[in-house]
């Protein structure tokens, strides 16, 4: 059931198609709750996308309708990916866009993991 004010989930979005194996990707990680792969247009030396395996169009949808097990599993997966990639010592940034003003391009909730260089200010002044 969609969250009030959000469009219904589109099962033909590119991340849903990647999850189904219809579109190839450079996989980084997979478990029961999350799938991670390298961004095809990286914005930093390390730019990994982490998507939940469930059909959630946004953070609002995920946080309101995913089970506690799915939420915990996804968050733990994001942390494990950063650790496994060796990003903790130098640091990394997590970014989740939601909606038009944020620039969300794919209507499937996802987290960007950026690392590999100083990333500067979070939002340019």
N, C-alpha and C positions, 0 to 999 in steps of 0.2 A: 504494500500500500504506500503510495507516495506521501511525502511530508507536505503539509499544507503550503501552497504557494510555489512548489517546485514541480517541474515537469516530470512525468513518469520516466522511469529508466528505459533507455533505448538499447536493446540487446545487440544492435548492429554498430555500436560505437567501437572505435578502433581498439580500445583496451579489452572490451568483451571479446572481440575477434582474436586478439593476441592470446587471451586466456584459453580460448577454445582451440588454439593451435592453427588458426586459419591464416595468420600473418606471422612471419618469422620475427624473431627478436634475439638479442644477445642476452640470454638469461643469466642472472646473478644468483637468484635464490628462489626456492619454492617450498612451501609447506602447506598444511591444510587451510591456512588462513590468508596467506599472502603470496604474491608473485612479484618478483623484482627483475628489472631488466635495464640495460643502458639506454638512455635517451638517444634517439637518432640525430638530434640537433643539440649536442651538449653545450651548456652555458658555463661549464667549469671543467677542469681536467677530469674530475669524477662527477658524473651526473646520472644518478640512478633513479628510476621511477619505481615506487612500491605501491601496488594496488591490492586492495582486498579481493578475495575470490568471490565474494558475494556481489549481488547486483545493487550497488548503491550509487546514486547519481552525484552525491555531494557529501561534504562533511556533515551537514545538517541531517541528511538522510541516514548516513552511517551511524551517527551518534544517537539518533532517535529510534532507529529500527533494528540495528544489529544486536545480536545477543551479547551478553557480557563476555561469554567465551570468545566470540568473534573479535570483539573490541580488544580484549586482553591479548589474544593471539596475534592480532595485527600489530599492536604496539610493541609487543615483545619481538616480533619479526623485524620491525624497523631497527630496533636496538641491536639485534643480532647481526643484521646486515652491515651496519656501521662498524661494529666491532670486527666482524670477519674481514671487512675491507681494510682494516687497519687505520681507521679514520679518527679514533678517539684522541690520540695524543696531540695531533695538530688542530683538531676540531673540524666541525662540519655544520652545515645549515640544513634545517628541514623547512619545507615550504608546502603548504596546501592552499590552493586557490579555491574559492567558492563563488560562483556567480559571475555575472557580466563585468562588474567593476573590478574584480580581481584579475581578470584575464583568463579565467578557466576556459580551456579550449576543448577538453574532452569531458563529456558528461558522465564520467565514472570517477568516484572519489579516488584520489591518489595523492601520494606524498612525493615530492622531489627531495632527493638527498644530494647536496652539493658539497664538494670538497676539492682539495688539491692545490689551493692557492688562497691568499687572503681575499675575502669576499666583499670587503668594504661595508658601507652602511646598509642597513636592511632596506630602507626606503630612501632614495636620494632626496636630499634637502631641496 
